[in-house]
Amino acid sequence: MVGNEVLLRKEMAASDLAALIRSIKAQVSVPVTYAEVWEFWLSNRELSDAVDFVTIHILPYWENIPIRADLAAAHADEIRKQVAAAFPGKEIFIGEIGWPSEGRMRESALPSRTNQARVVAEVLDLARREHFRVNLFEAYDEGWKREIEGTVGGSWGLFDSEERTLKYPAGVPISNFPLWKLQMGSGMALAILVFGVAWLTLRRKPREPMESTLVPWLAVGLSATTGGILFGVAAQRLVYESYGTGGWLVWGSLLAAATASPVFGANALVSGRAPPSFAELLGPKGYHTESMLVTMHGLALMVTAVIGTATALGLIFDPRFIDFPFAPLTMAAVPFAAMTLLNPPAKGSRPLAESMFAGIYLAAAIYTALNEGPENWQALWTCAAFLLLAMTLWRARA
């Protein structure tokens, strides 16, 4: 194997590469080839005379137009036949093909454990039936790639990178949520806690007519259900998407804020308290709140706003490897939006800080939805959370 994707990275001209391959070939007694993304073979056909067989890379997830997992094997077969027609008499060896088990969607291409297992199984079955050689990409997850390629870059292995265990042992059912019982139990516990806080808040207040408390209780139910369903999803994604101390700190803080939001929100919804403003936490004397409860609730909003804004800016300026934090953002956004609608802030001036955050969220939602396409449900879900946060922040008053 002389060279790997040097044409893709524009590290060498095709003529120089061909000369290098020929010089190596003259010195060895084994077959010589070059590995490259299939498109670059078709645009540099002069290389075929220098190699003994053609090695192509087919990664359906990374295609310019991403391919769904259920169509990946058929896509690979079509590309292999297309390249074979362009290089008659040459063996076409698929040097790289695979699918990521974790990471962000690209249009309709969804990384997941079940999708990875499906693509690998169908490609191997196709190779047996069509009698061609194939090399799976890759044996082990390469965690170091997550620093430069995000979660998806380090999740192509058939074996886990840390424990070196096979992801899909024979005879064991494959699930995208292998710890679903723990996730369900923790989500139910969070939902019960949210209802418990609302009930304790109501007990401390004078009894009100049923019709005046029904709507807040429906909002509490929505917040508790949303948080309960998504807590396990958010926790699992925290484990897979956090890289390094900084990553764990950022995404752990967002999960903590998202978990606290429905709990504090339940108290606010039942008591009629408006969403906290940034000025109540950071403002001068006369603006600053003395309530620890409001301070903790406001801190959850600030953490969500800051980390969510950093993600929103990333999705605008450098989205290729940015994960979509749809689960924790939704957990936080729903109770804050419900508070804004049911307990609107008192009249006053619109704070500049909240307005700027709201503008960024609105711009990111529009751009991301258009850039990622209608088939990327992770992106659309995240955009919906951005809009809820934008509405909450825009309606803030000092």
Secondary structure, DSSP 4 states (H G I P E B T S, - for coil): ---BSTTTTT-S-HHHHHHHHHHHHTT-SS----EEEHHHHHT-GGGGGG-SSEEEE--GGGSSS---GGGHHHHHHHHHHHHHHHSTTS-EEEEEE---SSS--BTTB---HHHHHHHHHHHHHHHHHHT--EEES-SB--GGGHHHHHHHHT---SB-TTT--BSS-TTS---S-TTHHHHHHHHHHHHHHHHHHHHHHHHHSPP--HHHHHHHHHHHHHHHHHHHHHHHHHHHHHHHH--HHHHHHHHHHHHHHHHHHHHHHHHHHHHTPPPP-HHHHHS-TTTS---HHHHHHHHHHHHHHHHHHHHHHHHHH--TT----HHHHHHHHHHHHHHHHHSPPPS-PPPHHHHHHHHHHHHHHHHHHHHH-TT-HHHHHHHHHHHHHHHHHHT---
